[in-house]
Structures are given as C-alpha cells and as structure tokens.
Amino acid sequence: ILHELSHIHCHIHNQYNQRLLVSLNIEDYPTELKLLEDEANYVASILLLPNEVLIDLISRGYTYREILLERKVSSTALFNRLRNMLLYSMKLSENTVYMLLKKYRESNDTTLNAVMSRIRDYFEKNNYL
C-alpha cells in the first residue's frame, strides 16, 4: 500500500495518473513507467526503513532475518533499501555492496556492522540523523 501511496504523493497532479492506475495489471512495465515504479519503491522503502532505524538495528547486532521480522518487510525490500543506502550514501561500488549484503543476508557476517558505524559517522557529520 505504501508503494501506491508514494505514486499518489509524488504524482497526484501529473499526466501519468491514469497510466499508473492502468499499470496495476501489467506484468512488464513500459520503459516510461519503470522509472516511476522505481521511484515509488524507493520512497516506500525510505518510509518503511529510515536510515536511523537501519543503522541502529544493524549496529545493535540484528541479523538480516531479525530486521525482516522486526520491520515486517520483504527480503527484497530490505535488500534493495540496504543496497541503495550503501551505494548512494557511502558511494561503495555495486560489487562491494552486493558482496557485503550477500554475506550479511546468508551468514549474518559482521562486516556490515563496521560499515554501519562508518555510515552513522557520515550521517551524524552531515546532520542526516
């Protein structure tokens, strides 16, 4: 539902309104709607999993599975949210992010805890927390 509300919030007065409603029944979105879908996914993920919440949970040693249960989100949503935070906030490479998240998701590797400490420092320094 939050995904759909993100569409409404971001585009209530724009030309895509009708197309967004029609797109609910389409398996493969047309290219021009794919960006809108990505945007709605991104906005919804930030609202469900704010930076400070993710950083706090991981810093406190929560496993990937525990975050899923605590925040009641899908594995895909959590993976993508962590991916976006690491890629765009920390400017880590796609390959590094994928390896970190794969290890965290599959084995609860603690390497991500160190990365989260760096993210917390970065966000606090830039007044994002």
KENUDREN-408831 format. One line per 4 residues: number of its first residue (from 1); their letters; for each residue x, y, z of N, C-alpha, C. Coordinates in pm, 1 decimal. Layout:
BEGIN
NUM = A = X Y Z X Y Z X Y Z  ...
***
This chain:
BEGIN
1 = ILHE = 82.9 -119.4 0.0 0.0 0.0 0.0 87.1 125.4 0.0  196.4 122.1 75.8 283.8 239.1 81.7 340.9 272.7 -55.6  369.1 170.1 -134.6 417.4 190.9 -271.3 314.8 271.7 -351.2  189.0 231.6 -343.0 83.8 301.6 -418.4 63.7 443.9 -366.0
5 = LSHI = 70.2 459.9 -235.2 58.8 594.8 -177.9 175.2 683.6 -221.6  289.7 624.0 -243.5 404.7 700.3 -294.3 376.6 753.9 -433.4  312.0 672.4 -517.3 271.3 721.1 -650.5 179.5 842.0 -635.5  81.5 829.9 -550.3 -15.6 938.4 -532.1 53.7 1063.7 -482.2
9 = HCHI = 138.1 1047.1 -381.0 208.3 1162.4 -323.7 298.2 1231.1 -426.6  372.0 1152.6 -502.5 469.3 1209.6 -596.3 407.9 1261.1 -726.1  291.2 1208.3 -763.7 240.8 1238.7 -897.9 91.4 1266.9 -905.1  34.2 1311.6 -798.0 -110.8 1333.1 -797.0 -156.8 1432.9 -903.8
13 = HNQY = -74.2 1527.2 -938.1 -115.2 1629.5 -1034.5 -41.0 1618.9 -1167.5  5.1 1498.6 -1201.7 78.7 1494.3 -1327.7 10.1 1404.0 -1429.7  61.1 1406.4 -1547.6 -0.5 1338.7 -1661.1 -0.9 1186.6 -1649.9  77.1 1128.0 -1560.5 85.8 983.4 -1551.1 -23.6 920.9 -1465.9
17 = NQRL = -106.8 1000.5 -1401.7 -208.7 946.0 -1311.4 -288.5 831.9 -1371.6  -347.4 852.1 -1486.3 -429.0 748.9 -1548.3 -346.2 625.7 -1583.9  -226.3 647.1 -1633.1 -141.8 535.0 -1673.5 -97.7 453.8 -1552.5  -78.8 519.4 -1439.5 -38.6 447.1 -1318.6 -149.7 353.8 -1273.3
21 = LVSL = -272.0 399.7 -1281.0 -383.3 314.6 -1240.1 -398.0 194.8 -1333.0  -379.2 216.4 -1460.4 -388.1 108.7 -1557.9 -271.7 11.7 -1541.5  -156.1 60.9 -1501.7 -37.0 -23.0 -1494.8 -43.5 -128.2 -1385.7  -141.4 -121.0 -1297.8 -151.5 -219.1 -1189.9 -170.4 -361.1 -1242.3
25 = NIED = -222.3 -375.5 -1362.0 -248.3 -508.8 -1417.5 -144.7 -552.4 -1520.2  -37.1 -481.5 -1532.0 64.4 -512.2 -1632.2 183.3 -581.5 -1565.1  226.7 -692.9 -1621.4 343.0 -764.5 -1567.4 472.9 -689.6 -1594.3  494.5 -650.9 -1718.2 616.5 -579.3 -1756.5 581.8 -434.6 -1785.5
29 = YPTE = 633.5 -346.6 -1702.5 602.4 -205.1 -1719.4 671.9 -148.3 -1841.7  603.6 -59.6 -1914.4 669.5 10.7 -2024.6 785.9 93.2 -1968.6  884.0 118.4 -2050.8 1003.7 189.6 -2008.7 972.1 320.6 -1938.5  876.5 396.5 -1990.6 846.6 527.3 -1931.8 783.8 515.7 -1792.2
33 = LKLL = 724.0 400.7 -1761.3 666.6 381.4 -1627.9 763.9 314.5 -1531.1  866.5 250.1 -1584.5 963.9 180.8 -1499.6 1029.3 277.0 -1400.7  1065.0 396.7 -1444.2 1125.4 495.1 -1354.3 1029.1 535.9 -1243.3  901.3 546.9 -1277.2 801.4 581.9 -1175.6 785.1 469.4 -1074.4
37 = EDEA = 792.7 345.8 -1121.0 784.8 230.3 -1030.5 906.1 226.2 -938.4  1023.0 250.0 -994.8 1145.3 252.9 -913.7 1137.3 363.5 -808.7  1086.5 478.2 -850.0 1071.6 590.2 -757.4 977.3 555.1 -642.4  865.0 494.7 -673.1 769.0 456.6 -569.1 829.0 352.1 -475.1
41 = NYVA = 903.8 259.0 -531.3 971.9 159.6 -447.1 1071.5 227.1 -353.2  1146.5 321.7 -406.3 1248.5 391.5 -327.7 1185.0 473.3 -214.7  1082.5 550.7 -246.8 1014.4 632.5 -145.8 954.1 543.7 -37.6  886.8 439.2 -76.6 825.4 347.9 20.7 931.3 283.4 109.6
45 = SILL = 1044.8 246.5 51.1 1148.9 180.7 130.5 1209.1 275.5 234.3  1222.6 402.0 199.1 1275.7 500.2 295.3 1177.3 521.3 409.8  1049.3 522.2 377.7 948.9 541.0 483.1 939.5 418.3 573.6  951.3 299.9 516.3 946.1 176.7 595.9 1074.3 152.4 675.1
49 = LPNE = 1185.9 190.7 616.2 1316.4 162.5 675.4 1404.6 288.1 673.0  1374.8 385.3 758.4 1456.1 507.9 760.3 1602.4 477.3 795.1  1691.9 563.6 750.1 1835.0 545.2 774.7 1865.0 516.8 921.0  1812.8 601.6 1009.2 1847.3 588.0 1150.8 1801.3 453.9 1208.5
53 = VLID = 1690.6 402.4 1160.5 1640.6 272.6 1208.2 1732.5 160.5 1161.5  1766.7 160.9 1033.6 1855.5 57.2 980.6 1991.1 59.2 1048.8  2048.2 176.1 1058.5 2179.9 188.4 1121.1 2175.1 139.7 1265.1  2071.6 178.7 1338.1 2057.8 137.7 1477.1 2044.0 -13.3 1490.1
57 = LISR = 1956.4 -74.0 1411.4 1934.2 -218.1 1421.1 2060.8 -297.3 1388.3  2127.7 -260.6 1281.5 2248.5 -334.0 1242.7 2360.9 -309.6 1342.8  2374.5 -186.2 1389.5 2477.2 -155.3 1488.8 2454.3 -231.9 1618.6  2328.8 -260.5 1649.7 2296.2 -336.3 1771.3 2304.9 -487.6 1748.9
61 = GYTY = 2348.6 -528.3 1629.5 2373.7 -669.4 1604.1 2256.5 -748.8 1549.7  2151.1 -680.7 1505.8 2037.8 -752.4 1446.9 2083.5 -826.2 1322.6  2033.7 -945.8 1305.5 2060.9 -1021.2 1183.2 1965.4 -973.3 1073.7  1995.7 -1014.2 953.3 1909.8 -981.6 839.5 1767.3 -1029.8 866.2
65 = REIL = 1756.8 -1153.4 912.1 1624.9 -1214.3 941.1 1552.9 -1139.1 1052.9  1626.3 -1098.0 1154.5 1564.1 -1024.6 1265.2 1509.8 -889.8 1219.1  1579.6 -824.9 1127.7 1529.3 -698.0 1074.0 1401.4 -721.9 994.8  1400.0 -827.8 915.0 1278.1 -861.5 838.9 1158.7 -876.8 932.9
69 = LERK = 1179.8 -949.8 1040.1 1071.2 -975.0 1135.4 1033.5 -849.0 1213.7  1133.1 -774.4 1255.8 1109.3 -652.5 1333.9 1033.5 -546.7 1254.0  1074.1 -527.7 1129.4 1016.6 -421.2 1046.7 903.9 -469.7 954.7  880.9 -602.1 950.2 772.9 -660.7 869.7 781.0 -619.8 722.2
73 = VSST = 900.6 -639.7 665.6 922.9 -609.4 524.4 970.1 -735.7 453.7  961.5 -734.4 321.5 1008.8 -848.3 243.4 1161.6 -845.4 235.5  1217.3 -959.8 204.6 1362.2 -968.4 187.8 1408.1 -878.8 72.9  1331.4 -875.3 -33.0 1364.9 -789.7 -147.6 1366.5 -642.7 -107.2
77 = ALFN = 1267.8 -600.4 -28.8 1261.1 -460.4 14.5 1381.0 -424.9 101.4  1415.6 -513.1 195.1 1530.1 -486.1 282.2 1660.0 -485.1 203.3  1677.5 -583.2 117.3 1799.7 -590.1 37.2 1815.6 -463.3 -46.9  1709.2 -423.3 -115.8 1716.3 -304.6 -201.2 1739.2 -177.6 -120.4
81 = RLRN = 1677.9 -168.2 -2.7 1696.6 -49.0 81.1 1841.3 -38.6 128.7  1896.4 -151.0 176.7 2036.7 -151.4 219.5 2128.6 -122.7 101.1  2096.6 -181.1 -13.1 2176.0 -159.5 -134.6 2179.9 -11.1 -169.6  2064.2 52.4 -171.2 2058.9 194.4 -206.2 2134.5 279.8 -105.3
85 = MLLY = 2120.5 248.3 23.5 2190.4 326.7 124.6 2341.4 315.5 106.6  2389.7 194.7 85.6 2533.5 173.8 70.7 2587.4 232.3 -59.4  2510.8 218.0 -166.6 2555.1 271.9 -295.4 2557.7 424.0 -296.8  2448.1 485.1 -253.4 2433.1 629.2 -272.2 2480.5 712.5 -154.3
89 = SMKL = 2474.6 659.3 -33.8 2522.4 735.8 81.6 2671.2 715.8 103.8  2716.1 593.0 87.4 2856.0 562.2 114.4 2941.8 556.4 -11.2  2877.6 563.4 -127.0 2949.0 561.7 -255.1 3034.6 436.3 -272.5  2986.0 324.0 -217.9 3055.7 197.4 -238.5 3021.7 144.1 -377.1
93 = SENT = 3108.7 63.2 -431.3 3083.7 8.0 -564.4 2971.5 -95.4 -558.0  2907.7 -114.8 -670.0 2799.6 -213.6 -680.1 2848.2 -350.8 -636.5  2967.5 -387.4 -680.8 3023.4 -517.5 -647.7 3047.7 -531.7 -496.6  3104.5 -430.4 -434.1 3129.8 -432.1 -290.2 2999.1 -442.5 -213.2
97 = VYML = 2900.3 -364.2 -254.1 2769.6 -365.6 -187.9 2706.2 -503.3 -199.3  2709.5 -559.8 -317.0 2649.7 -691.7 -337.6 2716.1 -796.0 -248.3  2849.2 -794.0 -242.9 2921.4 -892.3 -161.4 2888.8 -874.2 -13.2  2887.8 -749.3 35.4 2854.8 -722.5 175.9 2715.5 -772.6 210.3
101 = LKKY = 2618.8 -738.1 125.8 2480.0 -775.4 154.1 2456.3 -924.7 140.9  2521.3 -986.6 45.4 2507.7 -1131.4 30.0 2559.3 -1202.3 154.4  2677.1 -1160.9 203.5 2732.7 -1221.1 324.3 2643.6 -1194.1 445.0  2592.4 -1073.8 455.0 2505.9 -1038.6 568.8 2375.9 -1119.0 565.3
105 = RESN = 2316.0 -1127.5 448.3 2188.8 -1198.3 434.0 2204.5 -1348.4 459.1  2310.8 -1406.4 407.9 2326.3 -1550.9 414.5 2392.2 -1601.2 542.3  2482.6 -1521.9 599.6 2556.5 -1574.1 714.5 2563.9 -1474.8 829.9  2492.9 -1365.7 819.2 2497.0 -1263.2 923.7 2638.8 -1218.2 952.8
109 = DTTL = 2718.5 -1208.1 847.6 2856.0 -1161.8 858.0 2859.1 -1025.4 926.5  2953.5 -1004.1 1014.6 2958.9 -879.9 1092.6 3030.3 -766.5 1020.4  3081.0 -789.9 901.3 3147.0 -683.2 826.4 3053.7 -564.1 808.3  2925.3 -591.4 790.2 2829.3 -483.8 769.1 2818.4 -394.4 892.6
113 = NAVM = 2841.9 -449.1 1011.6 2837.9 -367.8 1133.5 2942.2 -256.1 1127.0  3062.4 -287.9 1079.1 3168.0 -187.3 1066.0 3129.0 -81.7 963.2  3068.9 -126.0 854.3 3023.9 -31.8 751.0 2915.6 59.1 809.1  2824.6 2.9 889.4 2718.3 83.5 950.1 2775.1 187.6 1045.9
117 = SRIR = 2883.7 155.2 1114.3 2948.5 254.3 1200.7 2998.4 371.6 1117.0  3055.8 341.4 1000.8 3101.2 447.8 910.5 2983.4 530.1 858.9  2872.7 460.9 827.9 2753.9 532.1 780.4 2699.6 622.6 890.2  2691.6 569.7 1013.0 2642.8 650.9 1125.0 2728.5 776.7 1140.4
121 = DYFE = 2860.9 761.9 1136.2 2950.9 876.9 1147.3 2926.6 977.2 1035.6  2913.1 925.8 914.5 2888.9 1011.3 797.8 2757.8 1088.4 812.5  2650.7 1016.7 850.7 2520.3 1081.4 864.8 2519.3 1183.0 978.5  2583.2 1150.7 1089.1 2587.3 1245.0 1200.8 2667.5 1369.2 1163.2
125 = KNNY = 2779.1 1350.0 1094.3 2862.5 1462.4 1049.9 2785.7 1555.3 956.7  2700.0 1498.0 873.2 2624.3 1576.5 775.4 2480.6 1606.6 820.5  2453.3 1586.2 949.1 2321.4 1614.5 1007.4 2206.3 1542.0 939.2  2229.9 1416.4 897.0 2124.1 1336.1 838.7 2050.5 1252.9 943.8
129 = L = 2107.1 1242.9 1063.3 2043.5 1168.2 1172.1 1996.1 1265.4 1278.0
***
